[in-house]
Amino acid sequence: MKNMNTIISSLLRGSSAFAVAAAAMASPALGGDVNYDAKSPIDAKHVIEEEEFPEENLWIYTKGTGVRDEGTFEFKIENITRLGKNAGSYEFHDFRPELEYGITDKWTIGGELMIFHHDYSNVPWAPMVDTQGGPGGSFKDTNLGGFEIATKYEFLRAQDAWMGVAVGLSYERREYYRLDGAAIDQDSLVPQLYLQKSFMDDRLQWAFRGKTEFENRKSPGVVEKEIAFDLSSGLSYEVKDGLWIGFESRFQSDFLSPVEDGVQGGNPSDWDWNQWQLGDQFQYGLYVGPTMHWNPEDVDWWVTAGAMFQVRGWSADGATASNQGKNWDEHEKMHIGILVGYEFGD
């Protein structure tokens, strides 16, 4: 896959029909039994409300508490493009096809591939400056960066409870680094917490996703044991049926102290069973921006788009990497995200 710069131009389309049969009452005088599989008016109302409640993908990074219905699938394609440093040229496409399946109405499993496309030049900060071959160099490549398998369980439904609550857990395997595209050996375990609150007869949604990433990463001459926090929150309003306009914020920070050429710098992170330690803060970045979600009535597809802009950041690599109050070695000027989903199954 050598061309990652083309935005997905066609969406999978489909249609679904939904019907609730009325129960026919049989008179004993007719002497016959009537067999039917119909829902009561109460059940029918409940199903219709479920269909109208927004699903989890109203934002780019933030996800709601919702899960797949039992026996159904969802295929998603996500592309988040990270653009710009404050010097040189930098472009990174994080492209992820994903398939989810509902084991029960509360429990979903899924898996995704990570396809990384990097195209940058004359970036003065590590690790890009080394991978591009030094100051003034360039790097362009596309790789299968790794894969992720995940599970999510919904304890409380946002449309029924005062607050929706779900938890998730994923395992990530990466063989290429997201920052510069260099070969690495990385394994991560990522527990997640989801919260969602519904307002105004479900037309206004607030959600929060908190990820804690426990990462073991190795590259030539460097060993990193890292704890990272990725916290995102979004607010979205349904301006018309199926069209949601919102706002999202995301905060991401790493805590570690790399071992370089066998030398331990500061305080490392650790999470052995008999020891817990949060290492030195290495960097952080804060992003905000608008989002849009479109899920037309009576179709099985949806699309989400958004743009996130770095408004604050910091790097332990010094003032040159975090000048102007922003982080330029580990973060970018802006992120542009497009997500497309298609639902199918029983």
N, C-alpha and C positions, 0 to 999 in steps of 0.2 A: 504494500500500500504506500505509494510514493507521493501522492498528492493529497495533502491534508488541508489545503487552503480553500477548497471549494465547500461552501456552506451547503448543507443538505437541502436539495431543491425540490424533493418530492416527498410527500408524507404518505405513509400507509393509511389507507382509508378502509373503512368497513362500516357496516351498519348492524344494529341489533334491534330486535323487536321484543317488547315486554308486554305480557298480558296477564291479567288476573281473572280467572273464571269465577262466575257467580255460582253458588251452590243451588242445585235444584232439589226441592223438597218433594219426597215421594209419599203419596197417600197410602196408608195401609190398606185402604179399600181396593186399591189396584192390585194388591197381592204380589207385588214385586219389590225386590231390593234394588236400590240404585247405587252403583259404585261410581265415585268420582274423586278426583284429586284436585280440590279447589281450596283456595285460601279464604278464611273469614275476612269480613271487612276490616277488622282490626289488623290482621296479618297483612292484608293488602296495603293498608295505609303505612305500616311499618316498612315494607319493602320499597314503596315509592319514596319515602323519606330517605332510605339508604341510598337509592339511586341519585337523589338530588344533592346529597351531601358531598362537598368537594373532596377529591382524593388528595394524596399526600404531596403531590409535586407542584405546588403553587409557586415555588421559588427555585433558585439555582442551587444553593448549598443547604438551606434549611429544608427539612422534611417534616411533614405532619405525622401524626400517630397512626394513620390508617394502614391497613394490611390488605392483602388480596382475599377475595371470597374463596371459600373452599372449592378446590377443583378448577380454579381459573388461572390463567397465565397472563403475564404482561411482558412484552418485549420493548425495551427502551434503548434509544441511542442518545448518548450525551456527548457534547463537545464543548469543553471550556477552553477558550483561547486566552492565554496570558500574554499581555503585550507591554513592552517598553520598560526600560530602565531610565536613569537620568543621564546616561552616556551610552554610546554605541547603539546597536540595533538588536532587539530581542523579541522573539516570537516562539511560543510553545503551545502546541495543541495537545490537550489531554482528551483523547477520544475513547469512549467506553460503550460498547454494546453489552446489554445486560438482559437476562431472563429471570423472571420471578414466578414462583408458584405458590398458591395457597394450600397449605396442608389442611388447615382448619380455617374457620372464619376469624381466628385470632392469631394464627401462626403462619408466617411466610418464610420461605427460603429462597435464595437466589445466588446467581453467580455472574461475574462479568470479566471481560478482558480489558487490559489497559494497553492502548496503542499510543505511543509518544512520538510526536514530530517536533523536532527542534530546528530552528533556523536563526542563528545569531552571529554577530560579528563585532569586534572591537569593544567587547564588554570588559571593563578593567578589574572586576572582582572575581575571586575564587567562588566556586570551582570552575566557572565559565572560562576565565582567562587561561587556565591550564589546558582545558579540553580543546579550546580553539587554537592552541599552539602558541600562546603568548600574546602580548599586546599587539593589537592591530590584526590578529588572526580571525578566522571564521570557522563555523561548524554548522553542518546541515545533515540531518539524518532522520530516518523513521525506523522505529523498533517496536516489537511486541514487548512492552515494558514489564508485564506481569499479569497476575490475575487476582481476583478476590472472590471468596465464598462467604455468604452472610446469612444470618437469620434474624428475624424480628418478631417480637411477641407483644400484642396489644392487651394490656390489663384493663384499661378503662377507655371506652369510646367517647370521643369528644362530643358527638351528637347526643349522647345519653347522660353523661356524667358532668359534674361541675368543671372538671378538667380532664382531658384525655391524657393517658399515660401509656407509654410503650418503652420497651428496652430492646436493644439489639447487640449482636456480637458478630464480628467478622475477622477473618484471617486473610492477610495480604502477603503475596509473594511478589517481590520485584527484582528484576535483573538489570534494570536501567534506572538511573537517577532522574527524577523529575526536573531538577534544576538545570543540568547541563547535558543530559543524555549519555553520560559515561556508564560503563558497565559496573554494576555493584552486586552484592549478595545481601539481600535484605528480607527479613521476616518480621511481620507486625501482627499483634493481637490488638483489636480495637473494640472495646465495649462502648455502647452508645445509649444515651437517654433522650427520649422524645417527650415533649409536652405540647399540648394544643388546647386552645380556648376558643369557643365559638360565641359570637355575639350577633345581635340584630337578626334573629331568626335565621342564623347560619350564613348571612351575607357578608359578615366580617370575620376573618380568621386571624388568630395570632398563633405562632408556633415557635418552638425552640428545639434545637438539636445540639447536644453536647457530646463530643467525641474525645476519648482519651486514647492516644496511640502509644503502645509500648513497642518500640522498634529496636531491632538488632541489625546493624548495617556494617558491612565490611567493603572496603575498596583498597586498592594498593597503598600500603603504608598507613592506613587509617582504620581504626575501629571505633564505632560509635554505639553507645547504649543510651537510648533517648526516650524521654517521656514528652509527648507533645499534646497540647490542648487545642482543639478546633471547635469553637463555640459560634453558633449562628442563630439568628432570630429574624423572623419575618412577620409582616402585617400585610394582609391583602383584602381588598373589597371587591365584591361582585357588582360591577357597574351595570351590567346587563346579563341576561341568562347565558352562562357559560364563559363570560369574559371577566377576568379578574385582573385588577391593577394593584400593585403592591410596592413594598419597600423592604429591603433586606440589609442586615449588617452581619459581618463576619470578623471574628478575632481569632488569630492563629499564633501560637507561640511554642518554641522548643526549649527544653531544659536538658542540657547535657554538657559534657566536657570531653571532647574527642581525645583518643589516644593516638598520637601521631609519631610514627617511627619508634614505637615502644615507650613513648614518654607521655604520662598522664598530666594534663595541664592543671585544671582546677578541680572542682567537685563534680564527680560523675553522677548520673542517675542510676538507680538500681532498683530492682523489684523481685529479688529472690524471695523464696517463701519465708525465710527467716530474717529478711532485711528489706527495709523500704527506705529509699532516699531520693528526694527530688534534687537534681543537680543544679548547676548554675544556669540561669536564664541565658540563652544564646541569642535569641532574636524574638521579635513579634511584629505583626502587621495587622492593621485595622482597615476594613473595607466597608463601604456603604454604597447603595445604588438602587435603582428602580427595577421592577420585575413585571412581567405580563404572562398570564396563563389563559389559554383558549381551549375550551372543551365544548364544541358545539353539541346541541341537543340531538339525541338519537343517533350518535355515531360512537365508534369504539376507539377513536384516537384522540390525542390531545397534544398540545405543544406549549412549551414554556420558554421564555426568553428573558434575559436580564443583562445588566451591565453593572459591574462593581468597580469602584474607584478607591485606591489607597488614600486614606486621609491621615494616617499616622503610622509610624514604624520606628524600629530601633534595631541595631545590630551590635553584637559584641566585637565585631571586627574593626570597630573604630569609626571615627567621624566621617571618613570618606565614603564608607558603606552605608551610613545612616544620616547623611546630611539633609538639610531642609525638613527635618523632623520626620523623615520617612526612611524605609528600609529598602536598599537597592540591590543587595546581594542575594537575599532569599525571597524577596517579593517584587511585584511589578507595579506599573502605573495603573493598569486596569485589567479586569477580567470580563470577557464577553461569553455568555453561556447560552446554548440552545439545547433543549431536551425535547425529544419526540417519543411518544409512547403509543403502543397499540395493544389493546386488551382482547383476549380471546379465551375460549373454553366454556365450560358449563356455567 
